[in-house]
Amino acid sequence: MNSASEAGSRADLTTLYKGLFLAAVAAFVLVPLVATALGGFKSLGELRTNPFGLPQVWEWSNYGDILWSARYWQLLGNSMVIAIFSVILTLIVASMAAFVFAHITFFGSRMLMSYITMGLLFPASTAILPLFIKVRDLGLLDTYFGVVLPQVAFSLAMSILLLRRFFKDLPEELLEAALVDGCSYLNFFRYVTLPLSRPILATVGTIAFVHSWNAYLLPLVMLNTDSLYPWPLGIMVYQGEYSAEWHLILAFITLTILPTIILFLFAQKHIVAGLTAGAVKG
């Protein structure tokens, strides 16, 4: 009885510690988001004197003026177009490459996979000048694809790693049976692998969407036309030469991060399933 009670008390303490740790992490994430949302309801003067408390006077017009402005929806539409194209191209290219690396052995496959993995070591900012020159030579400056293609290129390394791990964990008997029945690799990839890989596809798609949605440097370098700017560049509207309207900036940020939050809430089950797939064997 004593050993059972001690084990129970230890389990309770472990649960308590886990709960406290998760509560601390949640507070660390939620406090800036809540402060940002509340800051959008304040005037500029109150924001400076009371940055974290509740607004004394709720300035609903801060959000209303942004929502009713055509500029906001233009920025949001540009970001959506760039993000959707980035997600589609990333999923198409990364899934096909990951399938090849997972199921087909060829000369130099390991070396090529290692070369692709090296892409994780270099952020886009380290190659911004060569990227600009290449995009210019392709005639894609000041176009959506001038931003989309570099974003896809720098998303491929992580996407291929995640997809390859998931594809390798699928039962090999499925592929063997399909090949015996005369099914080609392409048909097996299309009709078997992809339908079984919805969790990891949702995970990779969400990561690519958030990365593209929040990108600032690439659009800043590749786009010159104001009508093509995504939302991170639209913040400059509220920044003057000597001051910034921080209350409007906070309201603008709150409204523009809502799509990513909504996307994550809808896809969180698939994201967790995709990231944990293959973590436990047996």
PyMOL commands that set and color helices and strands:
alter all, ss='L'
color gray80, all
select helices_A, chain A and resi 2-39+44-49+60-67+70-103+109-121+124-137+144-169+172-180+185-196+198-213+217-222+226-228+231-238+246-276
alter helices_A, ss='H'
color red, helices_A
deselect
rebuild
show_as cartoon
